[in-house]
Amino acid sequence: MEVLEIIQVILASFLIFFLTGYLIVKKFFKELKDIEKFVLIIGISICITILIGLILGFLGIFNLVNSLISYFIIIILILIIKK
């Protein structure tokens, strides 16, 4: 693997397995313990990834650019929502 491919894998793993779940847990689940937060972060992130893939697949527009746009729209919406 080249260096660029390694960086892509690391960034994609962070996006898929951590970022969206972290933002949701940080906004809505402040009273949980650390291990509960960690498990919930990974679970929510994987669920969001699957839902984005299903929706884009059913619409017939599944590609890398549309996936990234969808992730960033969800991230922006999570950051805008106030609790």
C-alpha positions as MATLAB code, in Angstrom:
seq = 'MEVLEIIQVILASFLIFFLTGYLIVKKFFKELKDIEKFVLIIGISICITILIGLILGFLGIFNLVNSLISYFIIIILILIIKK';
ca = [
       0.000    0.000    0.000;
       1.144    3.462   -0.752;
       1.129    6.241    1.807;
      -1.897    7.937    0.220;
      -3.933    4.735    0.390;
      -3.049    4.282    4.065;
      -4.164    7.839    4.831;
      -7.425    7.248    2.948;
      -8.122    4.075    4.940;
      -7.449    5.837    8.248;
      -9.672    8.816    7.401;
     -12.463    6.620    6.041;
     -12.368    4.414    9.141;
     -12.585    7.500   11.354;
     -15.568    8.787    9.373;
     -17.384    5.455    9.201;
     -16.748    4.133   12.711;
     -16.502    7.222   14.884;
     -17.350   10.770   13.809;
     -21.117   10.757   13.312;
     -21.758    8.584   16.355;
     -19.474   10.731   18.479;
     -21.351   13.895   17.558;
     -24.741   12.335   18.302;
     -23.601   10.869   21.631;
     -21.963   14.156   22.617;
     -25.188   16.076   21.877;
     -27.804   13.748   23.343;
     -26.252   11.216   25.758;
     -24.162   13.124   28.290;
     -25.040   11.037   31.348;
     -23.600    7.709   30.140;
     -20.400    6.053   31.324;
     -17.336    6.011   29.080;
     -17.638    2.383   27.919;
     -21.345    2.866   27.159;
     -20.545    5.985   25.164;
     -17.829    4.169   23.200;
     -20.089    1.260   22.261;
     -22.933    3.612   21.370;
     -20.610    5.769   19.244;
     -19.517    2.789   17.145;
     -23.048    1.373   16.879;
     -24.653    4.641   15.814;
     -21.887    5.357   13.308;
     -22.269    1.952   11.656;
     -26.067    2.353   11.524;
     -25.781    5.757    9.869;
     -23.275    4.373    7.361;
     -25.627    1.517    6.460;
     -28.602    3.862    6.118;
     -26.701    6.240    3.848;
     -25.594    3.313    1.683;
     -29.126    1.912    1.456;
     -30.713    5.243    0.608;
     -28.126    6.106   -2.038;
     -28.324    2.564   -3.427;
     -32.114    2.673   -3.760;
     -31.886    6.062   -5.455;
     -29.267    4.675   -7.841;
     -26.738    7.412   -7.085;
     -24.274    5.515   -4.923;
     -20.718    6.728   -5.443;
     -17.918    8.196   -3.370;
     -18.813   11.841   -3.911;
     -22.480   11.396   -2.998;
     -21.528    9.361    0.074;
     -19.183   12.067    1.327;
     -21.740   14.792    0.644;
     -24.336   12.792    2.600;
     -21.978   12.334    5.546;
     -21.108   16.009    5.688;
     -24.769   17.044    5.455;
     -25.589   14.748    8.378;
     -22.634   16.093   10.366;
     -23.699   19.694    9.730;
     -27.287   18.898   10.738;
     -26.092   17.278   13.958;
     -23.980   20.319   14.768;
     -26.890   22.700   14.079;
     -29.388   20.818   16.275;
     -29.404   22.210   19.786;
     -30.526   20.358   22.854;
];
